[in-house]
């Protein structure tokens, strides 16, 4: 009788693989789809998926070594600058006029940072292609759901308290996650499939009620085209553009207000918002150094500290709440992070620049500094790109000679 093959099965490894697949399914498929109908989808589903990934890594230990990974993070200038921003947010609790609400926001920020670090440390050293193919599947499915809702199903959400807010937040998730999905497909030489995913996402954002996701997608597409044409130029423009705008933000109302008044009139809402920002800069120039403290921009509108028509963008809130220390540290972290991403696998760099540009565009148009769903979406995008980068180890195959080399004769 023939000898039976050795089919030893380790139930623990099978359980870890199943948990990891469920975790990535939650991040890559369930979250983008649910974000189209629920504004709390990212906040609820992301921690659950991260717990599944951490549990899987604790079982099979296929993640990278923790100590070298932490050492690389703690020596990275962008990470250290980001820690300075977090530290300054915590220190600003001393002088903020809203310590209770600011402490809650700071707790959410710390929780998001810790969740992102734990998920980063639990990612496998080598990602399986089967798990990464869930990403374009999820982005495509979410795009189809968004298109169906935008074309005829919006009436179904009229009774939903989330309303159009869920659709706009879901559109922001699509505008960011479409780029790592396209990056993965392009790295696998699946250009047709990547084009289909991009077109579906663009169609979904065209039917979305808000214009912020579509604007972000357009900015990302410009960054992608520029980087795909000339890689080094695209990286430099993205890094300098984003960091530069954040660093000189208090000058923007003085530069943009005359232009806006000439184009749209002096009483246009955007022009009046710039006027309010300009007045805040000139009335308290010394507070540009320390800022007014975390949560002041949002709560200040309710209590009359900040004009009701003041901008609600990241650029304004960074400077008003954290001052020059927080803004310059964030600008430095952003600049170095973009440059670091530009040194990764060449196939991923154009999409990485597009994601940076799209995220920065969303922040410039109208997302606050420490909004929980926005921080979670940014963390998800970062983790997704890390996972795609760790799936590039099979991009080439060794060549096998068909004719054996004869030994040399003496």
Secondary structure in CASP SS format (residue, H / E / C, confidence):
PFRMAT SS
TARGET T0000
AUTHOR 0000-0000-0000
METHOD secondary structure of the structure
MODEL  1
X C 1.00
X C 1.00
X C 1.00
X C 1.00
X C 1.00
X C 1.00
X C 1.00
X C 1.00
X C 1.00
X C 1.00
X H 1.00
X H 1.00
X H 1.00
X H 1.00
X H 1.00
X H 1.00
X H 1.00
X H 1.00
X H 1.00
X H 1.00
X H 1.00
X H 1.00
X H 1.00
X H 1.00
X H 1.00
X H 1.00
X H 1.00
X H 1.00
X H 1.00
X H 1.00
X H 1.00
X H 1.00
X H 1.00
X H 1.00
X C 1.00
X C 1.00
X C 1.00
X C 1.00
X C 1.00
X C 1.00
X H 1.00
X H 1.00
X H 1.00
X H 1.00
X H 1.00
X H 1.00
X H 1.00
X H 1.00
X H 1.00
X H 1.00
X H 1.00
X H 1.00
X H 1.00
X H 1.00
X H 1.00
X H 1.00
X H 1.00
X H 1.00
X H 1.00
X H 1.00
X C 1.00
X C 1.00
X E 1.00
X C 1.00
X C 1.00
X H 1.00
X H 1.00
X H 1.00
X H 1.00
X H 1.00
X H 1.00
X H 1.00
X H 1.00
X H 1.00
X C 1.00
X C 1.00
X H 1.00
X H 1.00
X H 1.00
X H 1.00
X H 1.00
X H 1.00
X H 1.00
X H 1.00
X H 1.00
X H 1.00
X H 1.00
X H 1.00
X H 1.00
X H 1.00
X H 1.00
X H 1.00
X H 1.00
X H 1.00
X C 1.00
X C 1.00
X C 1.00
X C 1.00
X H 1.00
X H 1.00
X H 1.00
X H 1.00
X H 1.00
X H 1.00
X H 1.00
X H 1.00
X H 1.00
X H 1.00
X H 1.00
X H 1.00
X H 1.00
X H 1.00
X H 1.00
X H 1.00
X H 1.00
X H 1.00
X H 1.00
X H 1.00
X H 1.00
X H 1.00
X H 1.00
X H 1.00
X C 1.00
X E 1.00
X C 1.00
X C 1.00
X C 1.00
X C 1.00
X H 1.00
X H 1.00
X H 1.00
X H 1.00
X H 1.00
X H 1.00
X H 1.00
X H 1.00
X H 1.00
X H 1.00
X H 1.00
X H 1.00
X H 1.00
X H 1.00
X H 1.00
X H 1.00
X H 1.00
X H 1.00
X H 1.00
X H 1.00
X H 1.00
X H 1.00
X H 1.00
X H 1.00
X H 1.00
X H 1.00
X H 1.00
X H 1.00
X H 1.00
X C 1.00
X C 1.00
X C 1.00
X C 1.00
X C 1.00
X C 1.00
X H 1.00
X H 1.00
X H 1.00
X H 1.00
X H 1.00
X H 1.00
X H 1.00
X H 1.00
X H 1.00
X H 1.00
X H 1.00
X H 1.00
X H 1.00
X H 1.00
X H 1.00
X H 1.00
X H 1.00
X H 1.00
X H 1.00
X H 1.00
X H 1.00
X H 1.00
X H 1.00
X H 1.00
X C 1.00
X C 1.00
X C 1.00
X H 1.00
X H 1.00
X H 1.00
X H 1.00
X H 1.00
X H 1.00
X H 1.00
X H 1.00
X H 1.00
X H 1.00
X H 1.00
X H 1.00
X H 1.00
X H 1.00
X H 1.00
X H 1.00
X C 1.00
X C 1.00
X C 1.00
X C 1.00
X C 1.00
X H 1.00
X H 1.00
X H 1.00
X H 1.00
X H 1.00
X H 1.00
X H 1.00
X H 1.00
X H 1.00
X H 1.00
X H 1.00
X H 1.00
X H 1.00
X H 1.00
X H 1.00
X H 1.00
X H 1.00
X H 1.00
X C 1.00
X H 1.00
X H 1.00
X H 1.00
X H 1.00
X H 1.00
X H 1.00
X H 1.00
X H 1.00
X H 1.00
X H 1.00
X H 1.00
X H 1.00
X H 1.00
X H 1.00
X H 1.00
X H 1.00
X H 1.00
X C 1.00
X H 1.00
X H 1.00
X H 1.00
X H 1.00
X H 1.00
X H 1.00
X H 1.00
X H 1.00
X H 1.00
X H 1.00
X H 1.00
X H 1.00
X H 1.00
X H 1.00
X H 1.00
X H 1.00
X C 1.00
X C 1.00
X C 1.00
X C 1.00
X H 1.00
X H 1.00
X H 1.00
X H 1.00
X H 1.00
X H 1.00
X H 1.00
X H 1.00
X H 1.00
X H 1.00
X H 1.00
X H 1.00
X H 1.00
X H 1.00
X H 1.00
X C 1.00
X C 1.00
X C 1.00
X H 1.00
X H 1.00
X H 1.00
X H 1.00
X C 1.00
X C 1.00
X C 1.00
X C 1.00
X C 1.00
X H 1.00
X H 1.00
X H 1.00
X H 1.00
X H 1.00
X H 1.00
X H 1.00
X C 1.00
X C 1.00
X C 1.00
X C 1.00
X C 1.00
X C 1.00
X C 1.00
X C 1.00
X C 1.00
X C 1.00
X C 1.00
X H 1.00
X H 1.00
X H 1.00
X H 1.00
X H 1.00
X H 1.00
X H 1.00
X H 1.00
X H 1.00
X H 1.00
X H 1.00
X H 1.00
X H 1.00
X H 1.00
X H 1.00
X H 1.00
X H 1.00
X H 1.00
X H 1.00
X H 1.00
X H 1.00
X H 1.00
X H 1.00
X H 1.00
X H 1.00
X H 1.00
X H 1.00
X H 1.00
X C 1.00
X C 1.00
X C 1.00
X C 1.00
X H 1.00
X H 1.00
X H 1.00
X H 1.00
X H 1.00
X H 1.00
X H 1.00
X H 1.00
X H 1.00
X H 1.00
X H 1.00
X H 1.00
X H 1.00
X H 1.00
X H 1.00
X H 1.00
X H 1.00
X H 1.00
X H 1.00
X H 1.00
X H 1.00
X C 1.00
X C 1.00
X C 1.00
X C 1.00
X C 1.00
X H 1.00
X H 1.00
X H 1.00
X H 1.00
X H 1.00
X H 1.00
X H 1.00
X H 1.00
X H 1.00
X H 1.00
X H 1.00
X H 1.00
X H 1.00
X H 1.00
X H 1.00
X H 1.00
X H 1.00
X H 1.00
X C 1.00
X C 1.00
X C 1.00
X C 1.00
X C 1.00
X C 1.00
X C 1.00
X C 1.00
X C 1.00
X C 1.00
X C 1.00
X C 1.00
X C 1.00
X C 1.00
X C 1.00
X C 1.00
X C 1.00
X C 1.00
X C 1.00
X C 1.00
X C 1.00
END
